[in-house]
């Protein structure tokens, strides 16, 4: 089976849910490649063809075995996929007037992102944060290292928004200037980066 596989598409609620497969069984998985596949095959078309968006969810599910299960896997034995082997990433979620974006989304053309945001009905706040597998209280900040090293996926990478990078800063300034000025931003970044955003009027407080 090719991954990610679209397993649920509810156009009435604008839900796009994908199965990203098992990160032990798949070979050298790249998160960026998975995200691009979803973006290019479904998400971008949806943005282009939809006029008003009242809610939205783009979600990718992954199966991730733990360290104590690897011995059986290396001996070519099957392991029972438990409920707590199931993780997911909500790449974009819009609900109750709040838009949640993972940092990786800012790698796309800001004009497309502006087009998407301007179609959101009643959006008041945009939250931008690092891409964590959820539930995030299990792997926390170590999830990328485990996926890369423990599960043999060295190409697995996620992005971090850095306003100290000129391109990142110019992109977010473009977005800010081309959406409703009443929409507020919230970022999960360090104090130095927050100061840069305040100095550039992205954040007002």
C-alpha positions as CSV (number, residue, x, y, z in Angstrom):
1,X,0.0,0.0,0.0
2,X,1.2,3.5,-0.8
3,X,1.3,6.0,2.1
4,X,-0.2,8.3,3.2
5,X,-3.5,6.8,2.3
6,X,-6.7,8.9,2.5
7,X,-8.9,6.9,4.8
8,X,-11.6,9.5,5.6
9,X,-12.8,12.4,3.6
10,X,-15.8,14.2,5.0
11,X,-16.5,17.1,2.8
12,X,-19.5,18.1,4.9
13,X,-17.0,19.0,7.7
14,X,-13.9,19.4,5.6
15,X,-12.1,16.5,7.2
16,X,-9.1,14.9,5.5
17,X,-7.7,12.0,7.6
18,X,-4.8,9.9,6.4
19,X,-3.1,6.7,7.4
20,X,0.6,7.2,7.4
21,X,1.4,3.5,8.1
22,X,3.8,1.9,10.6
23,X,7.1,3.9,10.9
24,X,8.9,0.6,11.6
25,X,7.6,-1.2,8.5
26,X,7.8,1.7,6.1
27,X,11.3,2.4,4.8
28,X,13.1,5.7,5.5
29,X,9.9,7.7,5.8
30,X,10.1,11.5,5.3
31,X,7.5,13.5,7.1
32,X,7.9,16.3,4.5
33,X,7.2,13.8,1.7
34,X,4.1,12.6,3.4
35,X,2.9,16.1,4.0
36,X,3.6,17.1,0.4
37,X,1.7,14.1,-0.9
38,X,-1.4,15.1,1.0
39,X,-1.0,18.8,0.1
40,X,-0.5,18.2,-3.7
41,X,-3.2,15.5,-4.1
42,X,-6.0,16.8,-1.9
43,X,-5.4,19.8,0.3
44,X,-4.4,22.3,-2.3
45,X,-7.3,21.4,-4.5
46,X,-9.7,21.9,-1.6
47,X,-8.3,25.3,-0.9
48,X,-8.5,26.4,-4.5
49,X,-12.1,25.1,-5.0
50,X,-13.8,26.1,-1.7
51,X,-15.2,29.5,-1.1
52,X,-16.0,29.5,2.6
53,X,-14.6,27.3,5.4
54,X,-16.3,27.0,8.7
55,X,-14.2,24.1,10.1
56,X,-11.3,22.1,8.8
57,X,-9.1,19.2,9.8
58,X,-6.1,17.7,8.1
59,X,-4.8,14.8,10.1
60,X,-2.1,12.1,9.5
61,X,-2.2,8.9,11.7
62,X,1.0,6.8,12.3
63,X,1.7,3.6,14.1
64,X,4.9,3.9,16.2
65,X,6.3,0.9,18.2
66,X,8.2,1.3,21.4
67,X,11.7,0.3,22.2
68,X,10.7,-2.8,24.1
69,X,8.8,-4.0,21.0
70,X,11.8,-3.7,18.7
71,X,13.5,-7.0,19.6
72,X,10.5,-9.0,18.4
73,X,10.4,-6.8,15.2
74,X,14.1,-7.4,14.5
75,X,13.5,-11.2,14.8
76,X,10.8,-10.9,12.2
77,X,8.1,-11.6,14.7
78,X,4.8,-9.9,14.6
79,X,3.9,-7.5,17.3
80,X,0.4,-6.7,18.4
81,X,-0.4,-3.1,17.7
82,X,-1.7,-1.6,20.9
83,X,-3.9,1.4,21.3
84,X,-0.9,3.4,22.7
85,X,1.1,2.6,19.5
86,X,-1.3,4.9,17.6
87,X,-0.3,8.5,17.2
88,X,-1.4,11.4,15.0
89,X,-0.4,14.8,13.7
90,X,-3.0,17.5,13.2
91,X,-1.3,19.4,10.4
92,X,-4.1,22.0,10.2
93,X,-7.1,22.4,12.4
94,X,-9.7,25.1,12.3
95,X,-12.5,25.0,14.9
96,X,-14.2,27.5,17.1
97,X,-12.6,30.6,15.5
98,X,-9.1,29.3,16.1
99,X,-6.7,28.1,13.4
100,X,-3.9,25.7,14.5
101,X,-0.9,25.2,12.1
102,X,2.2,23.2,12.5
103,X,5.4,25.0,11.6
104,X,5.9,22.9,8.4
105,X,2.9,24.6,6.8
106,X,4.8,27.9,6.7
107,X,7.1,26.2,4.1
108,X,4.4,26.6,1.5
109,X,3.7,29.7,-0.6
110,X,2.4,32.4,1.8
111,X,0.0,33.5,-1.0
112,X,-1.7,30.2,-0.8
113,X,-1.9,30.3,3.0
114,X,-3.4,33.8,2.8
115,X,-6.0,32.5,0.4
116,X,-6.8,29.7,2.8
117,X,-7.0,32.0,5.9
118,X,-9.2,34.5,4.1
119,X,-11.7,31.8,3.4
120,X,-12.1,30.8,7.1
121,X,-15.4,31.9,8.5
122,X,-15.0,33.9,11.7
123,X,-11.3,33.2,12.4
124,X,-10.0,35.3,15.3
125,X,-6.7,33.6,16.3
126,X,-3.9,31.7,14.6
127,X,-1.7,29.4,16.7
128,X,1.6,28.2,15.1
129,X,3.7,25.6,16.9
130,X,6.1,22.7,16.4
131,X,4.9,19.5,14.9
132,X,4.4,17.0,17.7
133,X,3.0,13.5,17.5
134,X,-0.1,13.4,19.7
135,X,-0.8,12.4,22.3
136,X,2.3,14.5,23.0
137,X,2.7,13.5,26.6
138,X,4.2,10.1,25.6
139,X,7.1,11.0,23.2
140,X,7.3,14.7,24.0
141,X,10.4,16.4,22.3
142,X,12.1,13.1,21.7
143,X,9.7,11.8,19.2
144,X,11.8,12.9,16.1
145,X,15.0,11.3,17.4
146,X,13.2,8.0,18.1
147,X,11.6,7.9,14.7
148,X,14.9,8.8,13.0
149,X,17.3,6.5,15.0
150,X,15.2,3.9,16.8
151,X,12.9,3.2,13.8
152,X,15.5,3.7,11.0
153,X,14.0,6.7,9.3
154,X,16.9,9.1,9.0
155,X,15.0,11.3,6.5
156,X,12.3,12.0,9.0
157,X,12.4,15.8,9.7
158,X,9.9,18.4,10.8
159,X,10.4,22.2,10.5
160,X,10.7,24.9,13.1
161,X,9.6,28.4,12.4
162,X,12.5,30.9,13.0
163,X,11.8,34.6,12.6
164,X,15.5,35.1,12.8
165,X,15.6,33.6,9.3
166,X,14.8,36.4,6.8
167,X,12.7,34.2,4.6
168,X,10.6,33.0,7.5
169,X,10.1,36.5,8.8
170,X,9.1,37.9,5.4
171,X,6.6,35.1,4.9
172,X,4.9,35.7,8.2
173,X,4.9,39.5,7.6
174,X,3.2,38.9,4.2
175,X,0.6,36.7,5.8
176,X,-0.1,39.3,8.6
177,X,-0.4,42.1,6.1
178,X,-2.9,40.3,3.8
179,X,-5.4,38.9,6.3
180,X,-7.9,40.6,8.6
181,X,-5.9,42.9,10.9
182,X,-8.0,41.8,13.9
183,X,-6.7,38.3,13.7
184,X,-4.1,37.7,16.4
185,X,-1.1,35.3,16.3
186,X,0.3,33.0,19.0
187,X,3.6,31.2,18.6
188,X,5.4,28.4,20.5
189,X,8.9,29.9,20.3
190,X,11.6,31.3,22.6
191,X,11.7,34.8,24.0
192,X,14.3,36.1,21.5
193,X,12.1,35.0,18.6
194,X,9.0,36.5,20.2
195,X,10.8,39.9,20.5
196,X,11.6,39.8,16.7
197,X,7.9,39.2,16.0
198,X,6.9,42.1,18.3
199,X,9.4,44.4,16.7
200,X,7.9,43.6,13.3
201,X,4.3,44.1,14.5
202,X,3.4,40.5,14.1
203,X,2.6,40.4,17.8
204,X,1.2,43.4,19.4
205,X,1.9,42.4,23.1
